[in-house]
Amino acid sequence: MKTSVKIQYFIAVAAFLAAVGFGIAGFIVPPPGEVHDSVLYLIAQFLLLTASILGVGAMFASQKISLQKKLQQMTVKEEKEEEQ
């Protein structure tokens, strides 16, 4: 495995663990049980970084495109049936 890929995976795991850590810390720090908006934003950014490194966004984007194509095909098929 290339060094750059190892670094990417390390960053993804570190970002995920940081997100979990900040989430737990958000519940522990006073006032207990209430997570501040800035902590939630930070958690979201860490999880987004993790997802982008691991390619999760690309997977959902390709599924979205294929679903759009299927929807277009269904629309064309319905239009042809209506013409007949």
Secondary structure, DSSP 8 states (H G I E B T S, - for coil): --HHHHHHHHHHHHHHHHHHHHHHHHHHSSSTT---HHHHHHHHHHHHHHHHHHTHHHHHHHHHHHHHHHHHHHHHHHHHHHH-
